[in-house]
């Protein structure tokens, strides 16, 4: 989060009404443990960081002045949880059957997982503006997705061990320039325009989500529900995704994997319903919250 021009790490309640200033608590408690300057650094420190956060949270509630550590969410600006990933964002394509059908036919349902990436410069946070990019595209589209944040380094990870490598979950809106995607016969340029990966509003630690494979997902444009499905409809499950990507490739703490989008994207309508200036796009995922951005 950003407060009074300073970036700090915060902890929010489930309803996301307020933010706990963990950095202030760390300073006041005079903790000797490591404290990261960014959430990415914290994730890279693994369970040590998670334990410190838990200790600080518990300590705050024992203090007479505990209210001093609670900040109303409207008083801070929520940044993307990982504002500048160290790598491209991994994205799973064609991972919901109905989405495959709206974009093609039964023959397009993949036998093997499809992976593409988005550049780190695509990432923006909650309430930040999605650039319209009308000088390079006339077909800007939305794709609401559950994203995995890796917490433990691994290579050739088995499906049985995959969940142990997850730090937590967030929301990604895989904004796509459909005409660029079609023109260049691959996904990278159409997926990597600046500001086309809204992320947030928070990362929920894996302990807060019992079954990430059973979460409701909705995307709304100007209040109109465009996508509505459950993550249980994925063709390739989260363990399969992690196992497939990590074959011969090392996954590292802070790596982000967007798990695919359900049907209801703009290009899937007849006629297509692409984004325009002023559109408000909201991606809502159960237990994580709502990622909200405006196209400008």
KOLKEBA-359574 format. One record per residue (C-alpha): z, x, y; residue in three letters; residue number from 1. Coordinates in Angstrom, 1 decimal. Each point is the difference from the previous one (the first is absolute). Example, Ala and Ser with C-alpha at 12.3 -4.5 7.8 and 13.67 -1.06 7.14 Angstrom:
REM residues 2
+--------+--------+--------+------+-------+
:     c3 :     c1 :     c2 : gulo : rokol :
+--------+--------+--------+------+-------+
:    7.8 :   12.3 :   -4.5 :  Ala :     1 :
:   -0.7 :    1.4 :    3.4 :  Ser :     2 :
+--------+--------+--------+------+-------+
***
This chain:
REM residues 296
+--------+--------+--------+------+-------+
:     c3 :     c1 :     c2 : gulo : rokol :
+--------+--------+--------+------+-------+
:    0.0 :    0.0 :    0.0 :  Unk :     1 :
:   -0.3 :    1.0 :    3.6 :  Unk :     2 :
:    2.8 :   -0.7 :    2.4 :  Unk :     3 :
:    0.0 :    1.1 :    3.7 :  Unk :     4 :
:   -2.9 :    2.3 :   -0.8 :  Unk :     5 :
:    1.7 :    1.7 :   -2.9 :  Unk :     6 :
:   -1.0 :   -0.3 :   -3.6 :  Unk :     7 :
:    2.9 :   -0.7 :   -2.4 :  Unk :     8 :
:    0.5 :   -1.1 :   -3.6 :  Unk :     9 :
:    1.5 :   -3.5 :   -0.3 :  Unk :    10 :
:    1.1 :   -2.4 :   -2.8 :  Unk :    11 :
:   -0.6 :   -3.7 :    0.3 :  Unk :    12 :
:    1.5 :   -3.1 :   -1.5 :  Unk :    13 :
:   -2.1 :   -2.1 :   -2.4 :  Unk :    14 :
:   -0.8 :   -2.6 :    2.7 :  Unk :    15 :
:   -0.9 :    2.9 :    2.4 :  Unk :    16 :
:    1.9 :   -1.4 :    2.9 :  Unk :    17 :
:    1.6 :    3.3 :    0.9 :  Unk :    18 :
:   -0.2 :    3.8 :   -0.7 :  Unk :    19 :
:    2.8 :    2.3 :   -0.8 :  Unk :    20 :
:   -0.2 :    3.3 :    1.9 :  Unk :    21 :
:    0.6 :    2.4 :   -2.9 :  Unk :    22 :
:   -0.5 :    3.1 :    2.1 :  Unk :    23 :
:    2.8 :   -1.0 :    2.3 :  Unk :    24 :
:    2.2 :   -0.6 :   -3.0 :  Unk :    25 :
:   -0.9 :    3.4 :   -1.4 :  Unk :    26 :
:    0.9 :    1.7 :    3.2 :  Unk :    27 :
:    3.3 :   -2.0 :    0.5 :  Unk :    28 :
:    1.2 :    0.5 :   -3.5 :  Unk :    29 :
:   -0.8 :    3.7 :    0.3 :  Unk :    30 :
:   -1.7 :   -0.1 :   -3.4 :  Unk :    31 :
:   -0.8 :    3.5 :   -1.3 :  Unk :    32 :
:   -2.9 :   -1.3 :   -2.1 :  Unk :    33 :
:   -3.6 :    0.6 :    1.0 :  Unk :    34 :
:   -1.4 :   -2.6 :    2.4 :  Unk :    35 :
:   -3.8 :   -0.3 :    0.3 :  Unk :    36 :
:   -2.0 :   -0.3 :    3.2 :  Unk :    37 :
:   -2.4 :   -2.5 :   -1.6 :  Unk :    38 :
:    0.2 :   -2.4 :   -2.9 :  Unk :    39 :
:   -2.7 :    2.1 :   -1.8 :  Unk :    40 :
:    2.3 :    3.0 :    0.0 :  Unk :    41 :
:    2.8 :   -2.3 :   -1.3 :  Unk :    42 :
:   -2.2 :   -1.2 :   -2.9 :  Unk :    43 :
:   -0.9 :    3.6 :   -0.8 :  Unk :    44 :
:    3.8 :    0.7 :   -0.4 :  Unk :    45 :
:    0.2 :   -2.7 :   -2.7 :  Unk :    46 :
:    3.3 :   -1.4 :   -1.2 :  Unk :    47 :
:    2.0 :    2.3 :    2.3 :  Unk :    48 :
:   -1.4 :   -1.9 :    2.9 :  Unk :    49 :
:    0.5 :   -3.4 :   -1.6 :  Unk :    50 :
:    3.6 :    0.9 :   -0.8 :  Unk :    51 :
:    0.6 :    1.0 :    3.6 :  Unk :    52 :
:   -1.4 :   -3.2 :    1.3 :  Unk :    53 :
:    2.3 :   -2.0 :   -2.3 :  Unk :    54 :
:    3.0 :    2.0 :    1.0 :  Unk :    55 :
:   -0.8 :   -0.5 :    3.7 :  Unk :    56 :
:   -0.5 :   -3.7 :   -0.4 :  Unk :    57 :
:    3.3 :   -0.4 :   -1.8 :  Unk :    58 :
:    1.8 :    2.1 :    2.6 :  Unk :    59 :
:   -1.3 :   -2.1 :    2.9 :  Unk :    60 :
:    1.5 :   -3.2 :   -1.5 :  Unk :    61 :
:    3.4 :    1.7 :    0.0 :  Unk :    62 :
:   -0.1 :    0.8 :    3.7 :  Unk :    63 :
:    1.7 :   -2.2 :    2.7 :  Unk :    64 :
:   -3.0 :    0.6 :    2.2 :  Unk :    65 :
:   -2.5 :   -0.7 :   -2.7 :  Unk :    66 :
:   -2.0 :   -2.3 :    2.3 :  Unk :    67 :
:   -0.9 :    3.1 :    2.1 :  Unk :    68 :
:   -2.4 :    1.0 :   -2.8 :  Unk :    69 :
:   -1.8 :   -3.3 :   -0.2 :  Unk :    70 :
:   -3.0 :   -0.4 :    2.3 :  Unk :    71 :
:   -2.0 :   -3.3 :    0.3 :  Unk :    72 :
:   -3.5 :    0.6 :   -1.3 :  Unk :    73 :
:   -1.6 :   -1.1 :    3.2 :  Unk :    74 :
:    1.7 :    2.9 :    1.7 :  Unk :    75 :
:   -1.9 :    2.6 :   -2.0 :  Unk :    76 :
:   -3.6 :    0.6 :   -0.9 :  Unk :    77 :
:   -0.7 :    0.2 :   -3.7 :  Unk :    78 :
:   -2.3 :    2.9 :   -0.8 :  Unk :    79 :
:   -2.0 :    0.3 :   -3.2 :  Unk :    80 :
:    2.6 :    1.2 :   -2.6 :  Unk :    81 :
:   -2.2 :    3.0 :   -0.7 :  Unk :    82 :
:   -1.9 :    0.4 :    3.2 :  Unk :    83 :
:   -2.0 :    3.0 :   -1.1 :  Unk :    84 :
:   -0.4 :    0.4 :   -3.7 :  Unk :    85 :
:   -0.6 :    3.5 :   -1.3 :  Unk :    86 :
:   -3.0 :   -1.2 :   -2.0 :  Unk :    87 :
:   -2.6 :   -2.7 :    0.0 :  Unk :    88 :
:    1.4 :   -3.4 :   -1.1 :  Unk :    89 :
:   -1.0 :   -0.9 :   -3.6 :  Unk :    90 :
:   -1.5 :   -3.5 :   -0.3 :  Unk :    91 :
:   -0.8 :   -2.0 :   -3.1 :  Unk :    92 :
:   -3.3 :   -2.0 :    0.3 :  Unk :    93 :
:   -0.8 :   -3.2 :   -1.9 :  Unk :    94 :
:    3.5 :   -0.5 :   -1.5 :  Unk :    95 :
:    0.1 :   -3.8 :    0.2 :  Unk :    96 :
:   -2.5 :   -2.0 :   -2.0 :  Unk :    97 :
:   -0.6 :   -2.8 :    2.5 :  Unk :    98 :
:   -0.7 :    2.6 :    2.7 :  Unk :    99 :
:   -2.5 :    1.7 :   -2.2 :  Unk :   100 :
:   -1.8 :   -3.3 :   -0.5 :  Unk :   101 :
:    0.0 :   -0.9 :    3.7 :  Unk :   102 :
:   -1.7 :    3.4 :    0.7 :  Unk :   103 :
:   -2.3 :   -0.1 :   -3.1 :  Unk :   104 :
:    0.1 :   -1.3 :   -3.5 :  Unk :   105 :
:    1.7 :    0.4 :   -3.4 :  Unk :   106 :
:   -2.1 :    3.1 :   -0.6 :  Unk :   107 :
:    1.8 :    1.7 :    2.8 :  Unk :   108 :
:    3.5 :   -0.3 :   -1.6 :  Unk :   109 :
:    0.8 :    3.7 :   -0.6 :  Unk :   110 :
:    0.7 :    1.4 :   -3.4 :  Unk :   111 :
:    1.6 :    3.1 :    1.6 :  Unk :   112 :
:    2.1 :    0.1 :    3.2 :  Unk :   113 :
:   -1.9 :    0.5 :    3.2 :  Unk :   114 :
:    1.5 :    2.4 :    2.6 :  Unk :   115 :
:   -1.0 :    0.8 :    3.6 :  Unk :   116 :
:    1.9 :    1.4 :    2.9 :  Unk :   117 :
:    0.8 :   -0.6 :    3.7 :  Unk :   118 :
:    0.5 :    2.9 :    2.4 :  Unk :   119 :
:    3.6 :    0.5 :    1.4 :  Unk :   120 :
:   -1.3 :   -0.7 :    3.5 :  Unk :   121 :
:   -0.5 :   -3.7 :   -1.0 :  Unk :   122 :
:    3.8 :   -0.6 :    0.0 :  Unk :   123 :
:    1.6 :   -2.2 :    2.7 :  Unk :   124 :
:    3.2 :   -1.9 :   -0.1 :  Unk :   125 :
:    1.5 :   -3.5 :    0.6 :  Unk :   126 :
:   -1.4 :   -1.8 :    3.1 :  Unk :   127 :
:   -2.4 :    2.8 :    0.8 :  Unk :   128 :
:   -3.6 :   -1.0 :    0.8 :  Unk :   129 :
:   -2.8 :    0.3 :   -2.5 :  Unk :   130 :
:   -3.0 :    1.4 :    1.9 :  Unk :   131 :
:   -3.0 :   -2.4 :   -0.1 :  Unk :   132 :
:   -2.4 :    3.0 :   -0.3 :  Unk :   133 :
:   -2.9 :   -2.3 :    1.2 :  Unk :   134 :
:   -2.0 :    3.1 :    0.9 :  Unk :   135 :
:   -0.3 :    0.9 :   -3.7 :  Unk :   136 :
:    0.5 :   -3.2 :   -2.0 :  Unk :   137 :
:   -0.6 :   -3.7 :    0.2 :  Unk :   138 :
:    1.8 :   -0.8 :   -3.2 :  Unk :   139 :
:    3.7 :    0.9 :    0.3 :  Unk :   140 :
:    1.9 :   -1.6 :   -2.9 :  Unk :   141 :
:    3.6 :   -0.2 :   -1.2 :  Unk :   142 :
:    1.6 :    0.7 :   -3.4 :  Unk :   143 :
:    3.7 :   -0.6 :   -0.5 :  Unk :   144 :
:    1.6 :    2.3 :   -2.7 :  Unk :   145 :
:    3.2 :    1.1 :   -1.6 :  Unk :   146 :
:    0.3 :    3.8 :    0.3 :  Unk :   147 :
:    2.0 :    2.4 :   -2.1 :  Unk :   148 :
:    1.8 :    2.9 :    1.5 :  Unk :   149 :
:    0.5 :    2.9 :   -2.4 :  Unk :   150 :
:    3.4 :    1.6 :    0.0 :  Unk :   151 :
:   -0.1 :    2.5 :   -2.9 :  Unk :   152 :
:   -2.7 :    2.7 :   -0.6 :  Unk :   153 :
:   -1.9 :   -0.3 :   -3.2 :  Unk :   154 :
:   -3.3 :    0.7 :   -1.8 :  Unk :   155 :
:   -1.3 :   -1.7 :   -3.1 :  Unk :   156 :
:    2.7 :   -2.7 :    0.3 :  Unk :   157 :
:    0.2 :   -2.4 :   -2.9 :  Unk :   158 :
:    0.1 :   -3.7 :    0.6 :  Unk :   159 :
:    3.5 :   -0.1 :   -1.5 :  Unk :   160 :
:    1.2 :    2.5 :    2.6 :  Unk :   161 :
:   -2.0 :   -1.2 :    3.0 :  Unk :   162 :
:    2.6 :   -2.2 :    1.6 :  Unk :   163 :
:    2.4 :    3.0 :    0.2 :  Unk :   164 :
:   -2.4 :    1.7 :    2.4 :  Unk :   165 :
:    0.1 :   -2.8 :    2.6 :  Unk :   166 :
:    2.2 :    0.2 :    3.1 :  Unk :   167 :
:   -0.8 :   -3.5 :    1.3 :  Unk :   168 :
:   -2.5 :   -2.5 :    1.2 :  Unk :   169 :
:   -1.6 :   -1.0 :    3.2 :  Unk :   170 :
:   -2.9 :   -2.1 :    1.3 :  Unk :   171 :
:   -3.5 :    1.3 :    0.9 :  Unk :   172 :
:   -2.9 :   -1.9 :    1.7 :  Unk :   173 :
:   -3.1 :    1.8 :   -1.2 :  Unk :   174 :
:   -2.2 :   -0.8 :    3.0 :  Unk :   175 :
:   -3.6 :    0.6 :   -1.0 :  Unk :   176 :
:   -3.4 :    0.2 :    1.8 :  Unk :   177 :
:   -2.1 :   -1.8 :   -2.6 :  Unk :   178 :
:   -3.4 :    1.0 :    1.6 :  Unk :   179 :
:    0.9 :    3.7 :   -0.1 :  Unk :   180 :
:    1.3 :   -0.4 :   -3.5 :  Unk :   181 :
:   -3.3 :   -1.5 :   -1.1 :  Unk :   182 :
:   -2.2 :    2.4 :    2.1 :  Unk :   183 :
:    1.5 :    3.2 :   -1.3 :  Unk :   184 :
:    0.2 :   -1.1 :   -3.7 :  Unk :   185 :
:    3.6 :    1.2 :   -0.2 :  Unk :   186 :
:    3.3 :   -1.1 :    1.5 :  Unk :   187 :
:    1.4 :    2.9 :    2.0 :  Unk :   188 :
:   -1.7 :   -0.5 :    3.4 :  Unk :   189 :
:    0.4 :   -3.8 :   -0.1 :  Unk :   190 :
:    3.6 :    0.4 :   -0.9 :  Unk :   191 :
:    1.1 :    2.8 :    2.3 :  Unk :   192 :
:   -0.7 :   -1.0 :    3.6 :  Unk :   193 :
:    3.0 :    0.8 :    2.2 :  Unk :   194 :
:    2.8 :   -2.5 :   -0.1 :  Unk :   195 :
:   -1.3 :   -1.9 :   -3.0 :  Unk :   196 :
:    3.1 :    0.4 :   -2.2 :  Unk :   197 :
:    2.9 :   -2.0 :    1.4 :  Unk :   198 :
:    3.1 :    0.8 :   -2.1 :  Unk :   199 :
:    3.5 :   -1.4 :    0.0 :  Unk :   200 :
:    2.1 :   -1.5 :    1.4 :  Unk :   201 :
:    2.3 :    1.9 :   -2.3 :  Unk :   202 :
:    0.3 :    1.8 :   -3.3 :  Unk :   203 :
:    2.2 :   -1.9 :   -2.5 :  Unk :   204 :
:    1.7 :    2.4 :   -2.4 :  Unk :   205 :
:   -0.9 :   -0.7 :   -3.6 :  Unk :   206 :
:    3.6 :   -1.1 :   -0.7 :  Unk :   207 :
:   -0.6 :   -3.0 :    2.3 :  Unk :   208 :
:   -3.0 :   -1.4 :   -2.1 :  Unk :   209 :
:    0.7 :   -0.9 :   -3.6 :  Unk :   210 :
:   -3.6 :   -0.7 :   -0.9 :  Unk :   211 :
:   -2.7 :    1.2 :    2.3 :  Unk :   212 :
:   -2.5 :   -1.5 :   -2.4 :  Unk :   213 :
:    1.1 :   -3.5 :    0.9 :  Unk :   214 :
:   -0.1 :   -0.3 :    3.8 :  Unk :   215 :
:   -1.7 :   -2.6 :    2.1 :  Unk :   216 :
:   -2.6 :    1.3 :    2.5 :  Unk :   217 :
:   -1.6 :   -1.8 :    2.9 :  Unk :   218 :
:   -2.3 :    1.0 :    2.8 :  Unk :   219 :
:   -0.4 :   -2.2 :    3.1 :  Unk :   220 :
:   -2.4 :    0.2 :    2.9 :  Unk :   221 :
:    1.1 :   -1.8 :    3.1 :  Unk :   222 :
:    2.4 :   -2.0 :   -2.2 :  Unk :   223 :
:   -2.7 :   -1.0 :   -2.5 :  Unk :   224 :
:    0.8 :    1.0 :   -3.6 :  Unk :   225 :
:   -3.0 :    2.0 :   -1.3 :  Unk :   226 :
:    1.5 :    1.8 :   -3.0 :  Unk :   227 :
:    2.8 :   -1.4 :   -2.3 :  Unk :   228 :
:    0.7 :    1.5 :   -3.4 :  Unk :   229 :
:    2.6 :    1.9 :   -2.1 :  Unk :   230 :
:    0.1 :    3.7 :   -0.9 :  Unk :   231 :
:    0.2 :   -1.1 :   -3.7 :  Unk :   232 :
:   -3.7 :   -0.8 :    0.3 :  Unk :   233 :
:   -0.9 :    3.7 :    0.2 :  Unk :   234 :
:   -2.6 :    1.2 :   -2.5 :  Unk :   235 :
:    1.6 :    3.4 :   -0.2 :  Unk :   236 :
:    3.8 :    0.0 :    0.2 :  Unk :   237 :
:    2.1 :    2.4 :    2.1 :  Unk :   238 :
:    0.9 :    2.2 :   -3.0 :  Unk :   239 :
:   -3.7 :    0.2 :   -0.9 :  Unk :   240 :
:   -1.0 :    0.9 :    3.6 :  Unk :   241 :
:    2.5 :    2.9 :    0.2 :  Unk :   242 :
:   -0.9 :    1.2 :   -3.5 :  Unk :   243 :
:   -3.8 :   -0.1 :    0.8 :  Unk :   244 :
:    0.2 :    1.8 :    3.4 :  Unk :   245 :
:    2.4 :    2.7 :   -1.3 :  Unk :   246 :
:   -2.3 :    1.1 :   -2.9 :  Unk :   247 :
:   -0.9 :    3.5 :    1.1 :  Unk :   248 :
:    1.3 :   -0.7 :    3.6 :  Unk :   249 :
:    3.5 :    0.6 :    1.3 :  Unk :   250 :
:    1.7 :   -2.9 :    1.8 :  Unk :   251 :
:    2.6 :    1.1 :    2.6 :  Unk :   252 :
:    2.8 :   -1.6 :    1.9 :  Unk :   253 :
:   -1.4 :   -2.0 :    2.9 :  Unk :   254 :
:   -3.3 :   -0.8 :   -1.7 :  Unk :   255 :
:   -1.1 :   -3.5 :    0.7 :  Unk :   256 :
:   -2.0 :   -2.2 :   -2.5 :  Unk :   257 :
:   -1.4 :   -3.4 :    1.2 :  Unk :   258 :
:   -0.2 :   -2.1 :   -3.2 :  Unk :   259 :
:   -3.0 :   -2.2 :    0.9 :  Unk :   260 :
:   -0.6 :   -3.4 :    1.7 :  Unk :   261 :
:   -0.3 :   -3.5 :   -1.3 :  Unk :   262 :
:   -2.8 :   -2.5 :    0.9 :  Unk :   263 :
:   -0.4 :   -1.5 :    3.4 :  Unk :   264 :
:   -1.4 :    2.9 :    2.0 :  Unk :   265 :
:   -2.3 :   -0.8 :    2.9 :  Unk :   266 :
:   -3.1 :    1.2 :   -1.8 :  Unk :   267 :
:    0.8 :   -2.4 :   -2.9 :  Unk :   268 :
:   -0.5 :   -3.1 :    2.2 :  Unk :   269 :
:   -3.4 :   -1.8 :    0.5 :  Unk :   270 :
:   -0.8 :    0.7 :    2.7 :  Unk :   271 :
:    2.2 :    3.2 :    0.3 :  Unk :   272 :
:    3.0 :   -0.1 :    2.3 :  Unk :   273 :
:    0.4 :    3.4 :    1.4 :  Unk :   274 :
:    2.6 :    1.1 :    2.5 :  Unk :   275 :
:   -0.6 :   -0.3 :    3.8 :  Unk :   276 :
:    1.9 :    1.1 :    3.0 :  Unk :   277 :
:    3.3 :   -1.8 :    0.5 :  Unk :   278 :
:    0.5 :   -0.9 :   -3.6 :  Unk :   279 :
:    3.5 :    0.3 :   -1.3 :  Unk :   280 :
:    0.2 :    1.2 :   -3.6 :  Unk :   281 :
:    3.2 :   -0.4 :   -2.1 :  Unk :   282 :
:    0.6 :    1.3 :   -3.5 :  Unk :   283 :
:    3.1 :   -1.5 :   -1.6 :  Unk :   284 :
:    1.4 :    1.4 :   -3.3 :  Unk :   285 :
:    3.1 :   -1.4 :   -1.6 :  Unk :   286 :
:    3.1 :    2.2 :    0.4 :  Unk :   287 :
:   -1.8 :    2.3 :    2.4 :  Unk :   288 :
:   -0.7 :   -2.1 :    3.1 :  Unk :   289 :
:   -3.0 :   -0.6 :    2.3 :  Unk :   290 :
:   -2.4 :    2.6 :    1.4 :  Unk :   291 :
:   -1.4 :   -1.3 :    3.2 :  Unk :   292 :
:   -2.8 :    1.5 :    2.1 :  Unk :   293 :
:   -2.5 :   -1.2 :    2.6 :  Unk :   294 :
:   -3.7 :    1.0 :    0.2 :  Unk :   295 :
:   -0.9 :    1.4 :    3.4 :  Unk :   296 :
+--------+--------+--------+------+-------+
***
